Amino acid sequence: MTITQPPRDTASRIRDVLARLDEEQDVWVSTADTAGAPYLVPLSFLWDGTHLWLCTRIGNPTGRNLSDGGRARLALGHTRDVVVLDGEVETYGPKEVPTEVADGFHAKTGWDPRGSGPAYHWFRVRPTAVEAWYEEPELVGRHIMRDGAWVEAP
């Protein structure tokens, strides 16, 4: 895919990212353990308008890293249409997740982790930085959120 349009302005990029967060079902989740060893997996997610909600077993590398490290880098898209989000993570036990989140996650993904046992924990990711770009012409202006605030109001 080659982008032939002029680079999008910040407001357009923010609108596009918000639409993708509503529509897409899976996100790449990058974490690191306490020694700094990286780990990357795809997980299903729910966007609630402010946070991304993930669910995985607390005992696997991603669950441990999310819980212990409190940070993650998430990525949507392929190499020519990129969204990268850095965020702060809060961990919720299986009985602590808000019902509307678990119900929304189930409706969006078709999977209800509440029926998968107590090993599945929930992770709420608050974006603190977001970058979005189509190919090289959009590298300038790719930072659309900094310090948890959109560069321009969506």
BAFI-3210 file (N, C-alpha, C; in Angstrom, 3 decimals, decimal comma, padded with zeros to 6 digits):
// residues 154
n [1|2|3|4|5|6|7|8|9|10|11|12|13|14|15|16|17|18|19|20|21|22|23|24|25|26|27|28|29|30|31|32|33|34|35|36|37|38|39|40|41|42|43|44|45|46|47|48|49|50|51|52|53|54|55|56|57|58|59|60|61|62|63|64|65|66|67|68|69|70|71|72|73|74|75|76|77|78|79|80|81|82|83|84|85|86|87|88|89|90|91|92|93|94|95|96|97|98|99|100|101|102|103|104|105|106|107|108|109|110|111|112|113|114|115|116|117|118|119|120|121|122|123|124|125|126|127|128|129|130|131|132|133|134|135|136|137|138|139|140|141|142|143|144|145|146|147|148|149|150|151|152|153|154]
n.u [000,851|000,672|000,723|-000,819|-001,970|-001,770|000,000|-001,873|-003,557|-003,223|-005,707|-007,173|-005,662|-006,038|-008,840|-008,872|-007,361|-008,984|-011,260|-010,188|-009,535|-012,076|-013,034|-011,143|-010,069|-007,914|-004,672|-001,170|000,852|003,421|005,738|008,004|010,102|011,297|014,015|014,361|013,909|012,264|008,832|006,366|003,068|-000,076|-003,198|-006,711|-008,815|-010,662|-011,828|-012,730|-013,247|-011,542|-009,636|-007,744|-008,742|-007,437|-007,172|-005,705|-003,957|-002,722|-000,410|001,171|003,901|003,185|001,016|002,298|004,284|002,754|001,412|003,520|005,267|003,730|003,560|003,134|003,628|001,664|000,519|-001,114|-002,128|-000,309|002,989|002,838|000,818|000,597|-000,082|001,027|000,929|001,798|001,448|000,135|-000,443|-003,034|-003,915|-006,569|-008,330|-010,146|-012,727|-012,881|-013,161|-015,069|-018,494|-019,663|-017,441|-016,452|-018,716|-018,832|-016,364|-016,794|-018,945|-017,651|-015,440|-016,299|-015,496|-015,696|-013,909|-014,601|-015,646|-013,488|-011,944|-010,142|-007,531|-007,409|-006,835|-007,567|-006,475|-006,088|-005,275|-004,023|-003,595|-000,639|000,994|000,759|001,420|000,958|001,081|001,173|003,321|006,529|006,147|004,459|005,841|006,739|004,989|003,789|003,373|000,660|-000,463|000,630|001,976|-000,462|-002,430|-004,278|-002,762|-004,195|-007,604|-009,848]
n.v [-001,168|002,110|005,369|008,063|010,449|013,792|014,379|013,707|016,031|016,824|016,628|014,967|012,632|011,952|011,476|009,260|007,383|007,080|005,955|003,532|002,364|001,886|000,079|-001,999|-005,257|-006,589|-006,045|-005,430|-006,221|-005,065|-005,769|-005,771|-007,749|-007,690|-007,778|-006,601|-008,049|-008,311|-008,873|-009,868|-009,981|-010,652|-009,394|-009,438|-006,544|-003,960|-000,756|001,863|004,463|005,996|004,326|001,338|-001,983|-005,037|-008,617|-011,361|-014,327|-014,092|-015,383|-015,782|-014,628|-012,047|-011,222|-011,161|-009,225|-006,940|-006,532|-006,336|-004,406|-002,193|-000,725|-000,467|-000,962|-000,535|-001,599|-000,949|-002,005|-002,282|-002,110|000,147|001,731|002,916|002,786|003,610|003,182|004,274|003,354|003,528|000,996|-000,594|-003,227|-005,548|-007,859|-010,947|-010,620|-007,950|-006,394|-003,946|-004,557|-003,534|-003,246|-005,890|-007,021|-005,445|-006,129|-008,849|-008,629|-007,331|-008,983|-011,605|-013,399|-014,355|-013,787|-014,170|-016,658|-018,290|-018,914|-018,237|-017,429|-015,539|-012,197|-008,676|-005,826|-002,469|-000,008|003,149|005,448|007,323|008,399|008,770|007,807|008,230|007,305|007,264|005,745|007,232|010,089|011,010|010,990|013,312|015,131|012,966|012,502|012,481|012,433|013,462|013,118|012,120|013,720|014,737|016,180|018,015|018,826|016,145]
n.w [000,000|-000,923|000,130|-001,281|-000,767|000,648|003,781|006,760|008,923|012,440|013,817|012,080|012,229|014,932|014,949|013,199|014,687|016,993|015,791|014,896|017,353|018,325|016,392|015,772|016,875|018,005|019,465|019,413|022,133|023,992|026,457|029,278|031,376|034,821|034,516|032,141|029,837|026,778|025,739|023,482|022,388|020,711|021,796|022,466|022,807|024,527|023,947|025,961|025,532|026,964|028,122|027,285|027,604|028,553|028,710|030,231|031,334|034,626|035,350|033,086|030,933|029,856|031,494|034,033|033,496|032,820|035,240|037,148|036,048|035,304|032,978|029,407|025,890|023,120|019,910|016,867|013,607|010,485|009,012|007,381|008,182|010,997|014,499|017,601|021,017|024,195|027,569|030,946|033,319|035,115|037,269|037,497|039,402|038,694|039,795|040,175|037,940|036,251|035,559|033,206|031,588|031,285|030,056|027,715|026,544|026,045|024,210|022,080|021,410|021,443|023,308|026,662|029,328|031,972|032,290|032,135|034,296|037,442|036,917|034,965|034,591|034,483|032,674|032,722|030,526|030,428|028,004|027,563|025,712|022,208|018,918|015,418|012,038|008,433|006,431|005,443|004,742|006,767|009,135|010,376|012,725|013,928|016,644|018,531|020,991|024,132|027,364|028,300|027,146|024,308|021,452|019,952|020,494|019,994]
ca.u [000,000|001,403|-000,134|-000,588|-002,553|-000,870|-000,057|-003,041|-003,312|-003,320|-007,102|-007,544|-004,982|-006,720|-010,116|-008,579|-006,946|-010,160|-012,094|-009,535|-009,677|-013,450|-013,318|-010,222|-010,322|-006,668|-003,576|000,105|001,178|004,841|006,070|009,337|010,167|012,100|015,389|014,356|013,675|011,004|007,860|005,398|001,968|-001,341|-004,323|-007,949|-008,956|-011,846|-011,591|-013,917|-013,270|-010,435|-008,665|-007,824|-008,845|-006,887|-007,360|-004,848|-003,628|-001,774|000,820|002,000|004,838|002,520|000,279|003,264|004,943|001,790|001,147|004,726|005,908|002,824|003,639|003,098|003,573|000,682|000,610|-002,148|-001,815|000,861|004,137|002,587|-000,291|001,003|-000,504|001,784|000,447|002,469|000,463|000,263|-001,307|-003,592|-004,355|-007,836|-008,609|-011,333|-013,969|-012,778|-013,419|-016,439|-019,377|-019,855|-016,219|-016,456|-019,799|-018,411|-015,287|-017,448|-019,712|-016,739|-014,499|-016,926|-014,931|-015,967|-012,905|-015,176|-015,900|-012,231|-011,263|-009,574|-006,193|-007,514|-006,926|-007,843|-005,455|-006,580|-004,137|-004,317|-002,577|000,083|001,586|000,266|001,983|000,219|001,597|001,176|004,598|007,522|005,707|003,738|006,647|006,620|003,638|003,222|003,053|-000,665|-000,760|001,806|001,621|-001,870|-003,358|-004,208|-002,093|-005,346|-008,832|-010,464]
ca.v [000,000|003,365|006,507|009,109|011,700|014,582|013,967|014,128|016,946|016,169|016,304|013,798|011,463|011,604|010,857|007,937|006,506|006,782|005,023|002,217|001,805|001,374|-000,967|-003,138|-006,215|-007,056|-005,094|-006,000|-005,781|-005,214|-005,556|-006,246|-008,231|-006,845|-007,764|-005,877|-008,925|-007,936|-009,896|-009,287|-010,874|-009,992|-009,639|-008,721|-005,397|-003,101|000,673|002,412|005,898|006,578|003,272|000,034|-003,075|-006,295|-009,706|-012,525|-015,007|-013,351|-016,148|-015,860|-013,494|-010,760|-010,884|-010,768|-007,970|-005,852|-006,319|-005,924|-003,224|-001,059|000,012|-001,281|-000,310|-001,229|-001,195|-001,356|-001,813|-002,870|-001,202|001,342|002,460|002,573|003,470|003,131|003,799|003,963|003,556|003,083|-000,174|-000,986|-004,620|-005,848|-009,283|-011,387|-010,121|-006,496|-005,708|-003,439|-005,402|-002,966|-003,519|-007,312|-007,226|-004,830|-006,954|-010,049|-008,253|-006,959|-010,037|-012,924|-014,217|-013,847|-014,335|-014,483|-018,096|-019,010|-019,227|-017,133|-017,039|-014,418|-010,874|-007,584|-004,783|-001,209|000,765|004,565|005,980|008,530|008,917|008,091|008,207|007,667|007,753|006,488|005,828|008,268|011,492|011,403|010,902|014,628|015,301|011,675|012,516|013,089|012,534|013,548|013,265|011,769|014,697|014,859|017,412|018,868|018,167|015,367]
ca.w [000,000|-000,984|000,425|-002,279|-000,299|001,505|005,188|007,541|010,028|013,746|014,123|011,274|012,802|016,182|014,574|012,643|015,786|017,806|015,030|014,922|018,691|018,413|015,415|015,760|017,938|018,594|019,555|019,832|023,476|024,284|027,860|029,654|032,752|035,701|034,004|030,874|028,695|026,141|025,403|022,558|022,029|020,368|022,696|022,188|023,700|024,499|024,157|026,628|025,277|027,713|028,422|026,632|028,563|028,088|029,658|030,012|032,581|035,450|035,488|031,880|030,912|029,642|032,713|035,069|033,123|032,948|036,657|037,867|035,469|035,277|031,709|028,193|024,584|022,303|018,509|015,915|012,201|009,846|008,964|006,578|008,806|012,353|015,714|018,753|022,251|025,446|028,606|032,325|033,495|036,405|037,243|038,158|039,547|037,946|040,393|040,341|036,678|036,154|034,757|031,863|030,826|030,922|029,086|026,456|026,001|025,506|023,013|021,005|021,016|021,394|024,378|028,003|030,234|033,286|032,319|031,894|035,547|038,222|036,466|034,025|035,188|033,566|032,695|032,162|030,039|030,168|027,099|027,957|024,469|021,001|017,628|014,287|010,749|007,195|005,720|005,766|004,709|007,977|010,354|011,010|013,265|014,349|018,079|018,650|022,426|025,007|028,793|028,505|026,552|022,855|021,020|019,643|020,933|018,900]
c.u [000,897|000,405|000,203|-001,188|-001,510|-000,993|-001,300|-002,634|-003,551|-004,748|-007,568|-006,902|-005,672|-008,049|-009,894|-008,191|-008,145|-011,095|-011,491|-009,655|-011,081|-013,654|-012,424|-010,424|-009,052|-005,597|-002,312|000,464|002,644|005,085|007,512|009,282|011,112|013,566|015,491|014,136|012,310|010,128|006,773|004,350|000,783|-002,399|-005,543|-008,076|-010,319|-011,376|-012,856|-014,064|-012,150|-009,287|-008,832|-007,848|-008,365|-007,201|-006,443|-004,561|-002,544|-000,430|001,661|002,910|004,152|001,766|001,200|003,880|004,004|001,570|002,353|005,293|005,042|002,867|003,566|003,191|002,662|000,793|-000,539|-001,584|-000,581|001,913|003,917|001,391|-000,218|000,303|000,268|001,319|001,333|001,462|000,853|-000,806|-001,751|-004,147|-005,630|-007,989|-009,898|-012,650|-013,980|-013,123|-014,856|-017,275|-019,530|-018,618|-016,217|-017,545|-019,422|-017,316|-015,876|-018,207|-018,785|-015,941|-015,130|-016,403|-015,219|-014,986|-013,453|-015,482|-014,645|-011,416|-010,571|-008,178|-006,234|-007,755|-007,120|-006,798|-006,003|-005,368|-004,612|-003,228|-001,954|000,756|001,053|000,976|001,157|000,806|001,349|002,537|005,429|006,995|004,974|004,561|006,655|005,174|003,021|002,829|001,730|-001,183|000,571|001,315|000,139|-002,878|-003,164|-003,555|-003,122|-006,583|-009,436|-011,823]
c.v [001,232|004,500|007,614|010,445|012,502|014,107|014,516|015,148|016,195|015,756|015,077|012,532|011,015|010,921|009,444|006,945|006,124|005,806|003,621|001,570|001,245|000,116|-002,199|-003,991|-006,617|-005,981|-005,870|-005,384|-006,100|-004,846|-006,004|-006,739|-007,351|-006,786|-007,041|-006,741|-008,611|-009,149|-009,227|-010,325|-010,052|-010,366|-008,890|-007,580|-004,746|-001,683|001,239|003,920|006,635|005,588|002,092|-001,007|-004,353|-007,365|-010,855|-013,163|-014,229|-014,075|-016,264|-014,629|-012,141|-010,318|-010,431|-009,409|-006,778|-005,502|-005,755|-004,597|-001,995|-000,218|-000,972|-000,379|-001,175|-000,721|-001,785|-001,232|-002,528|-001,784|000,049|002,156|002,159|003,434|002,816|003,910|003,349|004,234|003,025|002,037|-000,314|-002,393|-004,777|-007,358|-009,655|-010,863|-008,603|-005,723|-005,185|-004,294|-004,867|-003,185|-004,968|-007,612|-006,647|-005,615|-008,201|-009,726|-007,967|-008,149|-011,402|-013,874|-013,557|-014,483|-014,715|-015,971|-018,938|-019,269|-018,044|-016,697|-015,819|-013,116|-009,840|-006,489|-003,557|-000,362|002,181|005,095|007,265|009,190|008,088|008,689|007,535|008,212|006,729|006,726|007,062|009,703|011,954|011,254|012,231|014,765|014,028|011,630|013,249|013,100|012,570|013,771|013,047|012,723|014,718|016,184|018,442|018,125|017,400|015,886]
c.w [000,000|-000,779|-000,573|-001,857|000,492|002,951|005,885|008,590|011,339|014,063|013,341|011,821|014,086|015,871|014,051|013,737|016,642|017,094|015,057|016,292|018,907|017,567|015,523|017,000|018,682|018,520|019,926|021,172|023,752|025,739|028,082|031,092|033,567|035,284|032,671|029,655|028,080|025,851|024,570|022,193|021,527|021,404|022,179|023,190|023,539|024,761|024,779|026,420|025,974|027,906|027,469|027,741|027,891|029,122|029,260|031,366|033,331|035,535|034,232|031,817|030,735|030,886|033,826|034,759|033,252|034,413|037,389|037,366|035,419|034,020|030,554|026,978|023,730|020,873|017,714|014,511|011,726|009,661|008,129|007,079|010,298|013,401|016,855|019,971|023,408|026,553|029,960|032,587|034,946|036,263|038,054|038,227|038,834|038,509|040,552|039,068|036,670|035,192|033,341|030,990|030,361|029,893|027,723|025,769|025,349|024,220|021,838|020,491|020,845|022,464|025,708|028,978|031,608|033,416|032,166|033,155|036,183|037,789|035,548|034,777|034,079|033,758|031,984|031,808|029,728|029,248|027,646|026,759|023,312|019,796|016,535|012,993|009,657|006,566|006,098|005,706|005,974|009,262|011,108|011,491|013,803|015,819|018,283|020,085|023,165|026,429|029,055|027,907|025,039|022,509|020,610|020,118|019,766|018,506]
res [m|t|i|t|q|p|p|r|d|t|a|s|r|i|r|d|v|l|a|r|l|d|e|e|q|d|v|w|v|s|t|a|d|t|a|g|a|p|y|l|v|p|l|s|f|l|w|d|g|t|h|l|w|l|c|t|r|i|g|n|p|t|g|r|n|l|s|d|g|g|r|a|r|l|a|l|g|h|t|r|d|v|v|v|l|d|g|e|v|e|t|y|g|p|k|e|v|p|t|e|v|a|d|g|f|h|a|k|t|g|w|d|p|r|g|s|g|p|a|y|h|w|f|r|v|r|p|t|a|v|e|a|w|y|e|e|p|e|l|v|g|r|h|i|m|r|d|g|a|w|v|e|a|p]
***
